[in-house]
């Protein structure tokens, strides 16, 4: 019996062809993204190993740990002081970041020197203030840390889809007291508006909520829109810096743009005194990066130039707490 094979013709429509190409491209991008994450992790791990074999850590001078508030004669003096490192980090990496307004934003510096390095699978990160950018949190998680994210101005549903295995989100904000506040949110893509009731609490209460009353937090990210000036004194007064090895703060000093010029220096002195509380707790400034967002530029009176009033600053623990000021 002779069997005849009927040829099968497959017709590929333009749409089907497009979908096949899209699937292949998506798969390639996923592989590329995974390899890029893997490459970053290997680099970070190599940096940790190298830091363990590095030269002795920098010597901490008496001046770098002085608790005497500096005296500023001009606005530039404050920002020159803030941008001056108090110690070094030989293995400084950037975690996260997205491209925004012709620059990278929301990335944070992380020091991997042996004395303060985050140890993969044995590190905890608290991230206060995430907005809709979890790139720092995602990379911290991929690095091997347990990441806890906090933000009272966004819906949990907006973040849940981005969570990885060791990330948890809490719709609560960091403050020096407990209260609630309404946030009027306008979404850029759809222009829809939403009112969110944000809850705020203190660091110790939040740690109780998370179940971390006695667990150290190795890396504390504080991006809380000018509330840091109340939170830092609260943490110092309550003795809540114990266990923290690195503190990344987005420092906001925009108030000098709104107050009378004869009060600007007084305000900058107040900022300095608060930041010196970190030095008192054993932390030294290791990096500074200004944010050149137009809305936060201080126009120097009588001069054709501006000074950034918002900056990313990293502090690392380089000694025990000092005596009371």
Secondary structure, 3 states (H helix, E strand, C coil): CCCCCCCCCCCCCHHHHHHHHHHHHHHHHHHHHHHHHHHHHHHHHHHHHHHHCCCCCCCCCCHHHCCCCCCCCCHHHHHHHHCCCCCCCCCEEEECCEEECCEEECCEEEECCCCCCCCCCCCEEEEECCCCCCHHHHHHHHHCCEEEEECCCCCHHHHHCCCCCCEEEECEEECCCCEEEEEEEECCCCCCEEEEEEEEECHHHHHHHHCCCCCCCCEEEECCCCCHHHHHHHHHHHCCCCCCCEEEEEEECHHHHCCCHHHHHHHHHHHHHHHHHHHHCCEEEEEEEECCCHHHEEECCCCCCEEECEEEEEEEECCCCCCCC
